[in-house]
């Protein structure tokens, strides 16, 4: 898959990649994937997607801010070290059980990942979280530099590891696991 110049949000290809992979595997769950619009002006697309989907668990896959910019102080997230599993952002607190489940899958498969707290900004996860009387959500970011200009930079391995991780997570979800995660 190639990313065309001028692509604004790199999160859009993920649903397609996951959908392609789900078609090749014997899935034990119903998988609904979608891309949403207008995140920066109130997550309008996510409101509709969250309400219409009636999903039991939600993943918001987006780009996050890598802070390994040359000449700047390093805090947490770097390009090339795996997807960012976000504990919280300014509008969402990820479900602890879902986060632990994803970390367990990543550890068992040997996938790299980074755990963070996003200090600034919010994502579509906030609208998924409030849909359907409270949907457990997890925000997963591909670290990027310069996320909202016409161009941004990601490490290709982070993209691939995000797709691999989500594929394994989805393969391992079943009724029992979903019920355990949803049991607040």
C-alpha positions as CSV (number, residue, x, y, z in Angstrom):
1,X,0.0,0.0,0.0
2,X,1.4,3.4,-0.9
3,X,0.6,6.7,0.9
4,X,0.0,9.4,-1.7
5,X,1.6,12.8,-1.3
6,X,-0.8,15.2,0.4
7,X,-2.4,12.6,2.6
8,X,-3.6,14.4,5.7
9,X,-4.4,11.7,8.1
10,X,-2.4,8.5,8.0
11,X,-5.0,6.8,10.3
12,X,-7.4,6.3,7.3
13,X,-5.6,3.3,5.7
14,X,-5.6,1.2,8.9
15,X,-9.3,0.2,8.7
16,X,-8.7,-1.0,5.1
17,X,-5.6,-3.0,6.1
18,X,-7.4,-4.6,9.0
19,X,-10.4,-5.4,6.9
20,X,-8.2,-7.1,4.2
21,X,-6.5,-9.2,6.9
22,X,-9.8,-10.1,8.6
23,X,-11.0,-11.5,5.2
24,X,-8.1,-13.9,5.1
25,X,-8.6,-15.2,8.7
26,X,-11.3,-17.1,10.4
27,X,-12.6,-14.4,12.7
28,X,-14.5,-15.3,15.9
29,X,-16.0,-11.8,16.1
30,X,-17.8,-9.4,13.9
31,X,-15.4,-6.8,12.8
32,X,-16.6,-3.3,11.8
33,X,-13.9,-1.0,10.5
34,X,-14.3,2.6,9.5
35,X,-12.7,5.9,9.0
36,X,-14.1,9.0,10.5
37,X,-13.9,12.7,9.6
38,X,-13.7,16.0,11.3
39,X,-11.8,14.9,14.4
40,X,-10.3,18.3,14.8
41,X,-13.6,20.1,15.0
42,X,-15.5,17.9,17.5
43,X,-15.0,14.3,16.4
44,X,-18.2,14.5,14.4
45,X,-17.6,11.4,12.3
46,X,-16.7,9.4,15.4
47,X,-20.0,10.4,17.1
48,X,-21.9,8.9,14.1
49,X,-19.7,5.8,13.8
50,X,-19.9,5.1,17.6
51,X,-23.6,5.4,17.8
52,X,-24.4,3.5,14.5
53,X,-22.0,0.7,15.0
54,X,-23.3,-0.6,18.4
55,X,-19.8,-2.0,18.9
56,X,-18.9,-3.6,22.2
57,X,-15.2,-2.5,22.1
58,X,-13.6,0.3,20.2
59,X,-10.0,1.0,19.0
60,X,-9.1,4.5,17.8
61,X,-6.1,4.1,15.6
62,X,-4.4,7.5,14.8
63,X,-1.1,9.2,14.6
64,X,0.6,10.4,17.8
65,X,3.3,12.9,18.4
66,X,6.9,11.5,18.5
67,X,9.0,13.7,20.7
68,X,12.4,12.5,19.5
69,X,12.9,15.6,17.3
70,X,16.6,16.4,16.9
71,X,17.6,19.2,19.3
72,X,14.5,18.9,21.5
73,X,14.3,17.2,24.9
74,X,13.3,13.6,24.7
75,X,10.3,12.6,26.9
76,X,8.6,9.4,25.9
77,X,7.7,8.5,22.3
78,X,10.1,7.8,19.4
79,X,9.9,6.8,15.8
80,X,10.8,3.2,15.2
81,X,10.1,1.8,18.6
82,X,6.6,0.5,17.9
83,X,3.0,1.7,18.2
84,X,2.0,4.0,21.1
85,X,-0.6,2.5,23.4
86,X,-2.1,5.6,25.0
87,X,-3.3,5.3,28.6
88,X,-5.1,8.6,28.2
89,X,-5.4,11.8,26.3
90,X,-7.1,15.1,27.2
91,X,-10.6,13.6,26.4
92,X,-10.3,9.8,27.0
93,X,-9.1,7.4,29.6
94,X,-8.4,4.1,27.9
95,X,-10.0,1.0,29.4
96,X,-7.4,-0.6,31.7
97,X,-8.5,-4.2,31.0
98,X,-8.3,-3.6,27.2
99,X,-4.9,-2.0,27.6
100,X,-3.6,-5.0,29.6
101,X,-5.1,-7.4,27.0
102,X,-3.3,-5.6,24.1
103,X,0.0,-5.4,26.1
104,X,-0.3,-9.2,26.8
105,X,-0.8,-9.9,23.1
106,X,2.1,-7.7,22.1
107,X,4.4,-9.3,24.7
108,X,3.4,-12.9,23.6
109,X,4.0,-12.0,20.0
110,X,7.2,-10.1,20.6
111,X,5.8,-6.9,19.1
112,X,7.4,-3.6,20.2
113,X,5.2,-0.9,21.7
114,X,5.4,2.3,23.7
115,X,3.0,3.3,26.5
116,X,2.2,6.9,27.0
117,X,0.0,9.6,28.3
118,X,-0.9,12.1,25.6
119,X,-0.6,15.5,27.3
120,X,-2.3,17.5,24.6
121,X,-5.1,16.9,22.1
122,X,-8.0,14.5,22.0
123,X,-9.1,11.8,19.6
124,X,-12.1,10.0,18.2
125,X,-11.7,7.5,21.1
126,X,-13.6,10.0,23.4
127,X,-16.8,9.7,21.3
128,X,-16.5,6.0,21.0
129,X,-16.1,5.8,24.8
130,X,-19.4,7.6,25.4
131,X,-21.3,5.6,22.8
132,X,-23.6,2.6,23.6
133,X,-23.8,3.3,27.4
134,X,-20.0,3.2,27.7
135,X,-17.8,1.4,25.3
136,X,-14.3,0.2,26.5
137,X,-11.8,1.9,24.2
138,X,-8.1,2.0,23.6
139,X,-6.2,4.7,21.7
140,X,-3.4,3.3,19.6
141,X,-1.1,5.7,17.8
142,X,1.6,5.4,15.2
143,X,4.3,7.8,16.3
144,X,4.7,10.6,13.8
145,X,6.4,13.9,13.4
146,X,4.5,16.9,12.1
147,X,1.1,15.2,12.3
148,X,-1.3,17.8,10.9
149,X,0.5,19.6,8.1
150,X,0.1,18.3,4.5
151,X,3.1,16.0,5.1
152,X,4.2,14.0,8.1
153,X,6.8,11.4,8.9
154,X,6.3,8.0,10.4
155,X,8.6,5.0,10.6
156,X,7.4,2.3,8.3
157,X,8.1,-0.4,10.9
158,X,5.7,1.4,13.4
159,X,3.0,1.2,10.8
160,X,3.6,-2.5,10.0
161,X,3.8,-3.3,13.7
162,X,0.5,-1.5,14.4
163,X,-1.2,-3.6,11.7
164,X,0.4,-6.8,13.0
165,X,-0.6,-6.0,16.6
166,X,-4.2,-5.2,15.8
167,X,-4.4,-8.3,13.6
168,X,-3.3,-10.5,16.6
169,X,-5.6,-8.6,19.0
170,X,-8.6,-9.1,16.8
171,X,-7.8,-12.8,16.2
172,X,-7.7,-13.4,20.0
173,X,-10.9,-11.6,20.8
174,X,-13.8,-13.9,21.6
175,X,-17.0,-13.7,23.6
176,X,-15.4,-14.6,26.9
177,X,-12.6,-12.0,26.5
178,X,-15.0,-9.3,25.4
179,X,-17.3,-10.0,28.4
180,X,-14.3,-9.8,30.8
181,X,-13.1,-6.5,29.3
182,X,-16.6,-5.1,29.4
183,X,-17.2,-6.2,33.0
184,X,-16.5,-2.9,34.8
